[in-house]
Amino acid sequence: MALTILDTCINCDVCEPACPNQAISMGADHSVIDPDKCTECMGHFDEPQCVQLCPVDCIPQDPAHAESAEQLLAKYQRLQAAANTEQNASCEKR
């Protein structure tokens, strides 16, 4: 399942650069996670990097976006394919 950032977030900005899928951005009041991009670091790391680095422990799983390990892996593969397509298109323009 995707992760979420609670309103206890202190905006330390540790999580955003650690996310390999660029799923974390600054929201209106605190950092937020795009559930369409969050794979819990599946395919990149054994554990979610944002959870490991968060100094206030405010990044739980998001029950509103329940996903199995297989679904997270499929999302990772889709994101990687899209990134590769985007990168190839960028290289062709040069």
N, C-alpha and C positions, 0 to 999 in steps of 0.2 A: 504494500500500500504506500501511497505517497506520504511524505512527511508534511508537517505544518509548523509554523512558528507562532508561538503564543505571544500574547501582549505583554508578557514579562520580559520580552526581548529588550536588551539595553543598547541596541544599535552599535555594537562594537565592531561590526563589519568583518568579523573573522570568517563567517560562514560563506559569504558571497564568492570570494576568490577561490575557496576550496571546492566549490561545486563543479564537477567535471562536465555537467550538462547545462550549465548556466541557467539553472532553474530558480536561483535566488536573486531577488532584486529588492530595492528599497520601496516599501509601500508608503502609504500616507503617514503612518505612525511608527512603523517598525518594518524590519525585513519580512518578506513574504516568499513563499515557495509556489511556483507554478506547477500544479499537479500533473499537467500534461508533459512536463519535462523531467520531473523527479522520478528517478529509478532506484532511490535509496543507494545510489552508487553501484548498483548491480552492473557488472561488466567492467567496472573500473577498479573497485576496491571491495574488500570483504565486509566492510562496515561503512555506514554513511559518514562521510567526512565532517559534515556540518555538526552532527550529533557528537562526534568525538572532540571537536574543537570548541563547541559552545561553552562559555564559562558560566552560564546561568541555567543550563539544563532546561531549555525552553523549546526543544524541537522533538515532539512526540510523533508517533504515527497518526495519520489523519483518517479517522474512521469513516469519513465521508468519501474517501477515495481508496476503498479496499481493493487490493490487487494481490494476486498470488505471485510467487517467485517466477513462474513461467510468464505471467503477464508483464512483470517488470523487465524480464529479459527481452521479451518481444518489443517492448517500448524502447529499450536501449538499442536494439538492432534497428528499429525504425529511425531513431534519432541519429544514429551513426550513418545510416544510408543517406539521410537527408543532408547531413553535414558534409559527407563525401561528394554528393551531387552538387551542393553549393560551392564547395572548394574547387571541384573540377570546372564548373562554370566560370568561376573567378579566374582560374588559370588560363582558360581559353580566351578570355577577353584581353589578356596581355599580349 
